[in-house]
Amino acid sequence: MITWKSEHGFECLNTAYKAEPGNSFNLALDACFPGLAEDLKNYFNAWLPGIRRDTYMTCVSEHSAEEDRHGRLSMWRAYGGQAGVALVLNGAVMFSESNALGAYASPVAYLNPDAFAAEFVKIAKSIEGEAEYIRSLGREIAKDIAFNMLRFAVLCTKHPGFPRGARMADRCVARNASIEAPCLNCRSRSRHASDGAKDRPTESS
């Protein structure tokens, strides 16, 4: 089940959504499909209790090939204590184009509310710039993609006060059996964030 850490992401989203960034976001959506912003809001609000109650997640950190022998020491100094155990995973699993596991990885964003709002404005502008393409997807797919964007914004936004050395290339891996991921989800954003990441190992935290 998700913890209080994810509440930071919700508070960032809620604050931005109720201010000018949210207004810009809604106008951009409605320019693609009239009424889509209201539909998305109601859809997300209906799912929010289930997201909070039924999402199970963990966080992992990438490490480079040079760190294979000992892992990322800064990570374990921050979290491992005197008897920590590191699990090294094959990162390719997190980037495979499959819904078989029902688990999805997304880069972690370490943002305060102001920084989150600034990113929300960028998203609104991106929607405006890609309106023709978004219309070509159809209303329901566009709504599903926007829903998953909001869902992962809530789940994968962490407070910037986390230890700097422990947060490089962090990813959240979330599973919610109640929600099927649409054909387009956060995988493209994950890949853009770190070229070649699917060949890199990761460590659980």
Residue pairs with C-beta under 8 A, 6 or more apart in sequence:
1 52
1 53
1 54
1 55
1 56
2 51
2 52
2 55
2 56
2 57
2 155
5 158
5 159
6 52
6 55
6 57
6 154
6 155
8 157
8 158
8 159
9 153
9 154
9 155
9 156
9 157
9 158
10 154
11 113
12 111
12 112
12 113
12 116
12 117
12 153
12 157
13 116
13 120
13 150
13 153
13 154
13 157
15 113
15 116
15 117
16 22
16 113
16 116
16 117
16 120
17 25
17 120
19 117
20 121
21 117
21 118
21 120
21 121
21 124
22 120
24 120
24 121
24 124
24 125
25 37
25 120
25 123
25 124
25 127
26 37
26 41
27 37
27 124
28 124
28 125
28 127
28 128
28 131
29 36
29 37
29 40
29 127
29 142
29 146
30 36
30 37
31 127
31 128
31 131
32 127
32 131
32 134
32 135
32 142
33 135
33 139
33 142
36 139
36 142
36 143
36 146
39 143
40 143
40 146
40 147
40 150
43 143
43 147
44 147
44 150
44 151
47 147
47 151
47 179
50 176
50 178
50 179
51 151
51 154
51 155
51 176
51 179
54 176
54 177
54 178
55 155
55 174
55 175
55 176
56 174
56 175
56 176
57 155
57 172
57 173
57 174
57 175
58 172
58 173
58 204
58 205
59 108
59 170
59 171
59 172
59 173
59 204
59 205
60 89
60 94
60 105
60 170
60 171
60 173
60 202
60 203
60 204
60 205
61 72
61 75
61 166
61 167
61 168
61 169
61 170
61 171
61 202
61 203
61 205
62 91
62 168
62 169
62 170
62 171
62 194
62 197
62 200
62 201
62 202
62 203
63 71
63 72
63 75
63 200
63 201
63 202
63 203
64 200
65 200
68 88
68 201
71 86
71 88
71 203
72 166
72 168
72 203
74 163
74 165
74 166
74 168
75 165
75 166
75 203
75 205
76 84
76 86
77 165
78 163
78 165
78 166
79 166
79 205
80 86
86 203
86 204
87 203
87 204
88 201
88 202
88 203
89 201
89 202
89 203
89 204
90 201
91 197
91 198
91 199
91 200
91 201
91 202
92 198
92 199
93 101
94 105
94 171
94 173
94 190
94 198
94 202
95 105
95 187
95 190
95 191
95 197
95 198
96 198
97 187
99 180
99 181
101 175
102 175
102 176
102 177
102 181
103 173
103 174
103 175
104 152
104 173
104 174
104 175
104 181
104 185
104 186
104 187
105 171
105 172
105 173
105 186
105 187
105 190
106 152
106 155
106 156
106 171
106 172
106 174
106 186
106 189
106 190
107 156
107 169
107 170
107 171
107 189
107 190
107 193
107 194
108 156
108 157
108 158
108 167
108 170
108 171
108 172
109 116
109 119
109 153
109 156
109 157
109 158
110 157
110 158
110 159
110 160
110 162
110 167
111 119
111 157
111 158
111 160
112 159
112 160
115 160
116 153
116 157
123 149
127 134
134 142
135 142
137 145
137 184
141 182
141 183
141 184
144 182
144 184
145 182
145 184
145 185
148 181
148 182
148 185
148 186
149 186
151 179
152 172
152 174
152 186
155 172
155 174
156 171
156 172
156 174
158 167
158 170
166 205
169 194
169 197
170 205
171 190
171 202
190 197
191 197
191 198
194 200
